[in-house]
Amino acid sequence: MKEKPRFIMCNCTGECPGFKDMNFWKLLNFVRNELDSEYAVIHPQLCVDDGDRFLEEVLKPGVTYVIGGCDPRMQKKMFRDPFEKKGIDFDKQVLALDLRNMTTDEAMKKVKEAFEGLSQKT
Ligand code: SF4
């Protein structure tokens, strides 16, 4: 059976003005309870060393990841090492979403659409 996508939220330490209108817990609980996800987690800063270590520990080849955070091009650049080390093609297995400057409801809608788009592909 195909594994469900995982949702990983990255929130710039939680202090960034770009996420000031976001209730992260409401978003995560929505993803884990309402969407067809394996799980939802949050990390405060995936683009620094402990973020690399976290990704290297959890990433699994063959799994799709939806990552909420900053600009998808920035994500691709900053997460390159751990994805490469785990043999995961970022372009094929990651759906990077820019969730900055959104309210919680706007972010929920965008993440919901992303999961719905993935389920239509399978
Ligand atoms: S990866 Fe993007 S969203 Fe995450 S901490 Fe770095 S700049 Fe912020």
Backbone and ligand atoms as CSV (ligand in chain L), in Angstrom:
chain,resi,resn,atom,element,x,y,z
A,1,MET,N,N,0.837,-1.197,0.000
A,1,MET,CA,C,0.000,0.000,0.000
A,1,MET,C,C,0.876,1.252,0.000
A,2,LYS,N,N,0.469,2.244,-0.799
A,2,LYS,CA,C,1.262,3.463,-0.877
A,2,LYS,C,C,1.170,4.227,0.450
A,3,GLU,N,N,2.329,4.744,0.878
A,3,GLU,CA,C,2.328,5.483,2.148
A,3,GLU,C,C,1.713,6.867,1.961
A,4,LYS,N,N,1.071,7.337,2.999
A,4,LYS,CA,C,0.456,8.665,2.929
A,4,LYS,C,C,1.532,9.748,3.039
A,5,PRO,N,N,1.260,10.906,2.435
A,5,PRO,CA,C,2.227,11.995,2.550
A,5,PRO,C,C,2.372,12.475,4.000
A,6,ARG,N,N,3.588,12.963,4.299
A,6,ARG,CA,C,3.860,13.551,5.619
A,6,ARG,C,C,3.839,15.074,5.470
A,7,PHE,N,N,3.368,15.736,6.515
A,7,PHE,CA,C,3.400,17.202,6.494
A,7,PHE,C,C,4.423,17.695,7.505
A,8,ILE,N,N,5.356,18.511,7.014
A,8,ILE,CA,C,6.348,19.111,7.904
A,8,ILE,C,C,6.219,20.634,7.787
A,9,MET,N,N,5.996,21.268,8.916
A,9,MET,CA,C,5.908,22.724,8.937
A,9,MET,C,C,7.218,23.296,9.462
A,10,CYS,N,N,7.706,24.324,8.792
A,10,CYS,CA,C,8.907,25.016,9.266
A,10,CYS,C,C,8.511,26.471,9.462
A,11,ASN,N,N,8.801,27.043,10.642
A,11,ASN,CA,C,8.180,28.350,10.918
A,11,ASN,C,C,9.142,29.453,11.339
A,12,CYS,N,N,10.388,29.391,10.879
A,12,CYS,CA,C,11.311,30.518,11.148
A,12,CYS,C,C,11.353,30.871,12.632
A,13,THR,N,N,11.535,29.888,13.460
A,13,THR,CA,C,11.606,29.989,14.932
A,13,THR,C,C,10.265,30.381,15.582
A,14,GLY,N,N,9.262,30.599,14.779
A,14,GLY,CA,C,7.970,31.014,15.336
A,14,GLY,C,C,7.898,32.505,15.627
A,15,GLU,N,N,9.020,33.206,15.435
A,15,GLU,CA,C,9.062,34.631,15.788
A,15,GLU,C,C,8.996,35.530,14.558
A,16,CYS,N,N,9.026,34.939,13.371
A,16,CYS,CA,C,9.111,35.719,12.142
A,16,CYS,C,C,7.788,36.448,11.865
A,17,PRO,N,N,7.847,37.723,11.469
A,17,PRO,CA,C,6.616,38.459,11.182
A,17,PRO,C,C,5.773,37.797,10.088
A,18,GLY,N,N,6.417,37.050,9.195
A,18,GLY,CA,C,5.698,36.388,8.108
A,18,GLY,C,C,4.712,35.338,8.594
A,19,PHE,N,N,4.878,34.889,9.846
A,19,PHE,CA,C,3.968,33.867,10.379
A,19,PHE,C,C,3.144,34.399,11.558
A,20,LYS,N,N,3.086,35.715,11.677
A,20,LYS,CA,C,2.453,36.281,12.881
A,20,LYS,C,C,0.956,35.982,12.982
A,21,ASP,N,N,0.308,35.727,11.845
A,21,ASP,CA,C,-1.135,35.468,11.890
A,21,ASP,C,C,-1.479,33.984,11.862
A,22,MET,N,N,-0.483,33.147,12.070
A,22,MET,CA,C,-0.680,31.695,11.942
A,22,MET,C,C,-0.775,31.025,13.313
A,23,ASN,N,N,-1.842,30.264,13.504
A,23,ASN,CA,C,-1.934,29.397,14.677
A,23,ASN,C,C,-1.421,28.020,14.228
A,24,PHE,N,N,-0.148,27.752,14.536
A,24,PHE,CA,C,0.488,26.527,14.031
A,24,PHE,C,C,-0.215,25.275,14.532
A,25,TRP,N,N,-0.668,25.308,15.761
A,25,TRP,CA,C,-1.285,24.100,16.336
A,25,TRP,C,C,-2.611,23.797,15.664
A,26,LYS,N,N,-3.348,24.855,15.346
A,26,LYS,CA,C,-4.613,24.639,14.644
A,26,LYS,C,C,-4.334,24.032,13.264
A,27,LEU,N,N,-3.320,24.562,12.597
A,27,LEU,CA,C,-2.963,24.043,11.269
A,27,LEU,C,C,-2.519,22.579,11.358
A,28,LEU,N,N,-1.631,22.284,12.309
A,28,LEU,CA,C,-1.134,20.909,12.408
A,28,LEU,C,C,-2.241,19.924,12.770
A,29,ASN,N,N,-3.099,20.323,13.688
A,29,ASN,CA,C,-4.189,19.420,14.067
A,29,ASN,C,C,-5.163,19.205,12.914
A,30,PHE,N,N,-5.354,20.243,12.120
A,30,PHE,CA,C,-6.199,20.101,10.931
A,30,PHE,C,C,-5.577,19.084,9.966
A,31,VAL,N,N,-4.269,19.211,9.731
A,31,VAL,CA,C,-3.615,18.307,8.769
A,31,VAL,C,C,-3.637,16.869,9.276
A,32,ARG,N,N,-3.350,16.677,10.562
A,32,ARG,CA,C,-3.269,15.294,11.054
A,32,ARG,C,C,-4.649,14.652,11.232
A,33,ASN,N,N,-5.665,15.480,11.495
A,33,ASN,CA,C,-6.994,14.910,11.735
A,33,ASN,C,C,-7.915,14.907,10.527
A,34,GLU,N,N,-7.771,15.918,9.678
A,34,GLU,CA,C,-8.753,16.090,8.595
A,34,GLU,C,C,-8.232,15.699,7.208
A,35,LEU,N,N,-6.927,15.711,7.039
A,35,LEU,CA,C,-6.401,15.415,5.707
A,35,LEU,C,C,-5.825,13.997,5.662
A,36,ASP,N,N,-5.585,13.531,4.450
A,36,ASP,CA,C,-5.095,12.160,4.278
A,36,ASP,C,C,-3.573,12.130,4.441
A,37,SER,N,N,-3.142,12.422,5.681
A,37,SER,CA,C,-1.707,12.507,5.967
A,37,SER,C,C,-1.289,11.392,6.924
A,38,GLU,N,N,-0.024,11.014,6.833
A,38,GLU,CA,C,0.500,10.020,7.784
A,38,GLU,C,C,0.707,10.671,9.144
A,39,TYR,N,N,1.264,11.883,9.113
A,39,TYR,CA,C,1.419,12.678,10.341
A,39,TYR,C,C,1.747,14.111,9.975
A,40,ALA,N,N,1.716,14.985,10.987
A,40,ALA,CA,C,2.094,16.384,10.801
A,40,ALA,C,C,3.000,16.789,11.955
A,41,VAL,N,N,4.111,17.407,11.618
A,41,VAL,CA,C,5.045,17.870,12.653
A,41,VAL,C,C,5.505,19.285,12.327
A,42,ILE,N,N,6.090,19.918,13.339
A,42,ILE,CA,C,6.638,21.253,13.121
A,42,ILE,C,C,8.086,21.280,13.608
A,43,HIS,N,N,8.919,21.987,12.876
A,43,HIS,CA,C,10.299,22.233,13.301
A,43,HIS,C,C,10.536,23.736,13.196
A,44,PRO,N,N,11.209,24.323,14.181
A,44,PRO,CA,C,11.334,25.777,14.169
A,44,PRO,C,C,12.319,26.342,13.146
A,45,GLN,N,N,13.241,25.541,12.648
A,45,GLN,CA,C,14.214,26.109,11.704
A,45,GLN,C,C,14.952,24.979,10.973
A,46,LEU,N,N,14.321,24.478,9.952
A,46,LEU,CA,C,14.915,23.334,9.233
A,46,LEU,C,C,16.181,23.693,8.459
A,47,CYS,N,N,16.404,24.986,8.215
A,47,CYS,CA,C,17.541,25.365,7.374
A,47,CYS,C,C,18.828,25.564,8.166
A,48,VAL,N,N,18.872,25.173,9.417
A,48,VAL,CA,C,20.131,25.204,10.171
A,48,VAL,C,C,20.511,23.769,10.564
A,49,ASP,N,N,21.628,23.641,11.301
A,49,ASP,CA,C,22.222,22.311,11.507
A,49,ASP,C,C,21.279,21.281,12.124
A,50,ASP,N,N,20.537,21.682,13.151
A,50,ASP,CA,C,19.668,20.661,13.767
A,50,ASP,C,C,18.502,20.308,12.851
A,51,GLY,N,N,18.158,21.241,11.953
A,51,GLY,CA,C,17.135,20.929,10.947
A,51,GLY,C,C,17.646,19.864,9.990
A,52,ASP,N,N,18.898,20.016,9.556
A,52,ASP,CA,C,19.509,18.981,8.701
A,52,ASP,C,C,19.506,17.627,9.412
A,53,ARG,N,N,19.894,17.657,10.690
A,53,ARG,CA,C,19.962,16.379,11.434
A,53,ARG,C,C,18.574,15.763,11.578
A,54,PHE,N,N,17.585,16.613,11.834
A,54,PHE,CA,C,16.210,16.110,11.955
A,54,PHE,C,C,15.762,15.480,10.637
A,55,LEU,N,N,15.989,16.210,9.523
A,55,LEU,CA,C,15.539,15.675,8.238
A,55,LEU,C,C,16.259,14.367,7.912
A,56,GLU,N,N,17.574,14.328,8.168
A,56,GLU,CA,C,18.310,13.082,7.877
A,56,GLU,C,C,17.773,11.915,8.689
A,57,GLU,N,N,17.292,12.219,9.884
A,57,GLU,CA,C,16.782,11.142,10.730
A,57,GLU,C,C,15.411,10.651,10.278
A,58,VAL,N,N,14.564,11.570,9.813
A,58,VAL,CA,C,13.175,11.149,9.551
A,58,VAL,C,C,12.856,10.835,8.089
A,59,LEU,N,N,13.612,11.403,7.147
A,59,LEU,CA,C,13.229,11.225,5.744
A,59,LEU,C,C,13.310,9.772,5.322
A,60,LYS,N,N,12.294,9.359,4.540
A,60,LYS,CA,C,12.260,7.971,4.048
A,60,LYS,C,C,12.123,7.986,2.535
A,61,PRO,N,N,12.997,7.307,1.831
A,61,PRO,CA,C,12.847,7.217,0.382
A,61,PRO,C,C,11.470,6.629,0.028
A,62,GLY,N,N,10.895,7.121,-1.042
A,62,GLY,CA,C,9.617,6.575,-1.484
A,62,GLY,C,C,8.402,7.279,-0.908
A,63,VAL,N,N,8.665,8.181,0.037
A,63,VAL,CA,C,7.558,8.877,0.689
A,63,VAL,C,C,7.448,10.293,0.113
A,64,THR,N,N,6.220,10.815,0.069
A,64,THR,CA,C,6.015,12.200,-0.380
A,64,THR,C,C,5.898,13.112,0.835
A,65,TYR,N,N,6.534,14.268,0.706
A,65,TYR,CA,C,6.508,15.245,1.794
A,65,TYR,C,C,5.866,16.536,1.328
A,66,VAL,N,N,4.974,17.061,2.151
A,66,VAL,CA,C,4.450,18.406,1.934
A,66,VAL,C,C,5.126,19.268,3.001
A,67,ILE,N,N,5.867,20.264,2.557
A,67,ILE,CA,C,6.577,21.107,3.527
A,67,ILE,C,C,6.029,22.526,3.451
A,68,GLY,N,N,5.516,22.995,4.570
A,68,GLY,CA,C,5.040,24.370,4.658
A,68,GLY,C,C,6.141,25.228,5.236
A,69,GLY,N,N,6.373,26.370,4.625
A,69,GLY,CA,C,7.432,27.241,5.129
A,69,GLY,C,C,7.590,28.453,4.247
A,70,CYS,N,N,8.840,28.656,3.796
A,70,CYS,CA,C,9.154,29.826,2.977
A,70,CYS,C,C,9.054,29.477,1.490
A,71,ASP,N,N,9.618,30.346,0.675
A,71,ASP,CA,C,9.575,30.177,-0.776
A,71,ASP,C,C,10.087,28.783,-1.190
A,72,PRO,N,N,9.362,28.070,-2.040
A,72,PRO,CA,C,9.789,26.729,-2.452
A,72,PRO,C,C,11.205,26.673,-3.022
A,73,ARG,N,N,11.634,27.732,-3.700
A,73,ARG,CA,C,13.011,27.723,-4.243
A,73,ARG,C,C,14.025,27.806,-3.119
A,74,MET,N,N,13.687,28.574,-2.076
A,74,MET,CA,C,14.581,28.643,-0.915
A,74,MET,C,C,14.625,27.297,-0.224
A,75,GLN,N,N,13.454,26.688,-0.071
A,75,GLN,CA,C,13.409,25.375,0.589
A,75,GLN,C,C,14.299,24.379,-0.158
A,76,LYS,N,N,14.159,24.377,-1.482
A,76,LYS,CA,C,14.923,23.402,-2.266
A,76,LYS,C,C,16.426,23.596,-2.062
A,77,LYS,N,N,16.837,24.839,-2.043
A,77,LYS,CA,C,18.256,25.144,-1.875
A,77,LYS,C,C,18.741,24.747,-0.474
A,78,MET,N,N,17.919,25.074,0.517
A,78,MET,CA,C,18.369,24.885,1.895
A,78,MET,C,C,18.235,23.445,2.391
A,79,PHE,N,N,17.343,22.684,1.791
A,79,PHE,CA,C,17.151,21.292,2.249
A,79,PHE,C,C,17.879,20.290,1.359
A,80,ARG,N,N,18.690,20.790,0.440
A,80,ARG,CA,C,19.307,19.908,-0.555
A,80,ARG,C,C,20.113,18.766,0.079
A,81,ASP,N,N,20.967,19.106,1.042
A,81,ASP,CA,C,21.868,18.091,1.600
A,81,ASP,C,C,21.136,16.886,2.197
A,82,PRO,N,N,20.217,17.094,3.152
A,82,PRO,CA,C,19.568,15.913,3.734
A,82,PRO,C,C,18.757,15.092,2.722
A,83,PHE,N,N,18.109,15.774,1.775
A,83,PHE,CA,C,17.335,15.009,0.780
A,83,PHE,C,C,18.277,14.217,-0.119
A,84,GLU,N,N,19.380,14.851,-0.515
A,84,GLU,CA,C,20.345,14.129,-1.366
A,84,GLU,C,C,20.916,12.928,-0.624
A,85,LYS,N,N,21.276,13.159,0.645
A,85,LYS,CA,C,21.859,12.058,1.437
A,85,LYS,C,C,20.912,10.878,1.545
A,86,LYS,N,N,19.607,11.153,1.604
A,86,LYS,CA,C,18.645,10.056,1.725
A,86,LYS,C,C,18.169,9.543,0.367
A,87,GLY,N,N,18.738,10.098,-0.704
A,87,GLY,CA,C,18.389,9.612,-2.041
A,87,GLY,C,C,16.982,9.974,-2.455
A,88,ILE,N,N,16.509,11.110,-1.994
A,88,ILE,CA,C,15.143,11.534,-2.324
A,88,ILE,C,C,15.204,12.712,-3.292
A,89,ASP,N,N,14.485,12.580,-4.391
A,89,ASP,CA,C,14.453,13.623,-5.414
A,89,ASP,C,C,13.479,14.723,-4.964
A,90,PHE,N,N,14.039,15.862,-4.592
A,90,PHE,CA,C,13.206,16.956,-4.064
A,90,PHE,C,C,12.117,17.347,-5.060
A,91,ASP,N,N,12.467,17.396,-6.344
A,91,ASP,CA,C,11.499,17.852,-7.349
A,91,ASP,C,C,10.320,16.893,-7.501
A,92,LYS,N,N,10.576,15.611,-7.251
A,92,LYS,CA,C,9.507,14.627,-7.461
A,92,LYS,C,C,8.750,14.271,-6.192
A,93,GLN,N,N,9.431,14.335,-5.058
A,93,GLN,CA,C,8.793,13.814,-3.847
A,93,GLN,C,C,8.451,14.866,-2.798
A,94,VAL,N,N,8.721,16.122,-3.144
A,94,VAL,CA,C,8.410,17.172,-2.175
A,94,VAL,C,C,7.492,18.199,-2.806
A,95,LEU,N,N,6.460,18.545,-2.064
A,95,LEU,CA,C,5.593,19.641,-2.464
A,95,LEU,C,C,5.855,20.746,-1.451
A,96,ALA,N,N,6.640,21.724,-1.870
A,96,ALA,CA,C,7.017,22.815,-0.965
A,96,ALA,C,C,6.003,23.947,-1.107
A,97,LEU,N,N,5.459,24.373,0.022
A,97,LEU,CA,C,4.429,25.421,0.004
A,97,LEU,C,C,4.913,26.659,0.748
A,98,ASP,N,N,4.735,27.794,0.129
A,98,ASP,CA,C,5.031,29.051,0.810
A,98,ASP,C,C,3.799,29.440,1.623
A,99,LEU,N,N,3.922,29.363,2.931
A,99,LEU,CA,C,2.770,29.675,3.793
A,99,LEU,C,C,2.972,30.982,4.562
A,100,ARG,N,N,3.925,31.775,4.109
A,100,ARG,CA,C,4.173,33.044,4.807
A,100,ARG,C,C,3.058,34.055,4.503
A,101,ASN,N,N,2.896,34.963,5.433
A,101,ASN,CA,C,1.928,36.063,5.274
A,101,ASN,C,C,0.502,35.562,5.017
A,102,MET,N,N,0.174,34.484,5.691
A,102,MET,CA,C,-1.180,33.936,5.558
A,102,MET,C,C,-1.829,33.842,6.931
A,103,THR,N,N,-3.153,33.892,6.921
A,103,THR,CA,C,-3.872,33.568,8.151
A,103,THR,C,C,-3.905,32.045,8.270
A,104,THR,N,N,-4.323,31.579,9.419
A,104,THR,CA,C,-4.428,30.132,9.618
A,104,THR,C,C,-5.397,29.512,8.606
A,105,ASP,N,N,-6.527,30.177,8.398
A,105,ASP,CA,C,-7.526,29.637,7.456
A,105,ASP,C,C,-6.975,29.583,6.028
A,106,GLU,N,N,-6.241,30.605,5.653
A,106,GLU,CA,C,-5.650,30.612,4.302
A,106,GLU,C,C,-4.630,29.474,4.158
A,107,ALA,N,N,-3.820,29.277,5.190
A,107,ALA,CA,C,-2.826,28.198,5.142
A,107,ALA,C,C,-3.516,26.835,5.105
A,108,MET,N,N,-4.573,26.670,5.887
A,108,MET,CA,C,-5.298,25.396,5.897
A,108,MET,C,C,-5.846,25.092,4.502
A,109,LYS,N,N,-6.371,26.117,3.847
A,109,LYS,CA,C,-6.932,25.930,2.509
A,109,LYS,C,C,-5.828,25.510,1.526
A,110,LYS,N,N,-4.692,26.171,1.617
A,110,LYS,CA,C,-3.605,25.866,0.679
A,110,LYS,C,C,-3.061,24.440,0.911
A,111,VAL,N,N,-2.919,24.071,2.165
A,111,VAL,CA,C,-2.404,22.730,2.461
A,111,VAL,C,C,-3.440,21.667,2.054
A,112,LYS,N,N,-4.703,21.978,2.301
A,112,LYS,CA,C,-5.773,21.034,1.905
A,112,LYS,C,C,-5.733,20.805,0.392
A,113,GLU,N,N,-5.613,21.868,-0.360
A,113,GLU,CA,C,-5.574,21.733,-1.822
A,113,GLU,C,C,-4.353,20.912,-2.258
A,114,ALA,N,N,-3.241,21.104,-1.556
A,114,ALA,CA,C,-2.032,20.342,-1.891
A,114,ALA,C,C,-2.264,18.841,-1.666
A,115,PHE,N,N,-2.855,18.497,-0.528
A,115,PHE,CA,C,-3.108,17.075,-0.251
A,115,PHE,C,C,-4.131,16.494,-1.230
A,116,GLU,N,N,-5.140,17.301,-1.560
A,116,GLU,CA,C,-6.145,16.807,-2.514
A,116,GLU,C,C,-5.500,16.573,-3.879
A,117,GLY,N,N,-4.607,17.488,-4.269
A,117,GLY,CA,C,-3.902,17.319,-5.549
A,117,GLY,C,C,-3.067,16.054,-5.544
A,118,LEU,N,N,-2.428,15.750,-4.427
A,118,LEU,CA,C,-1.602,14.540,-4.353
A,118,LEU,C,C,-2.472,13.291,-4.423
A,119,SER,N,N,-3.622,13.329,-3.737
A,119,SER,CA,C,-4.443,12.105,-3.737
A,119,SER,C,C,-5.047,11.844,-5.121
A,120,GLN,N,N,-5.208,12.908,-5.913
A,120,GLN,CA,C,-5.728,12.705,-7.267
A,120,GLN,C,C,-4.692,12.064,-8.186
A,121,LYS,N,N,-3.415,12.247,-7.817
A,121,LYS,CA,C,-2.352,11.677,-8.646
A,121,LYS,C,C,-2.227,10.160,-8.466
A,122,THR,N,N,-2.702,9.665,-7.311
A,122,THR,CA,C,-2.486,8.244,-7.023
A,122,THR,C,C,-3.634,7.377,-7.523
L,1,SF4,S1,S,13.575,26.887,5.899
L,1,SF4,FE1,FE,12.486,28.760,5.374
L,1,SF4,S2,S,10.698,28.761,6.760
L,1,SF4,FE2,FE,12.202,27.330,7.595
L,1,SF4,S3,S,13.394,28.559,9.077
L,1,SF4,FE3,FE,14.510,28.540,7.128
L,1,SF4,S4,S,13.836,30.420,6.112
L,1,SF4,FE4,FE,12.324,29.992,7.723
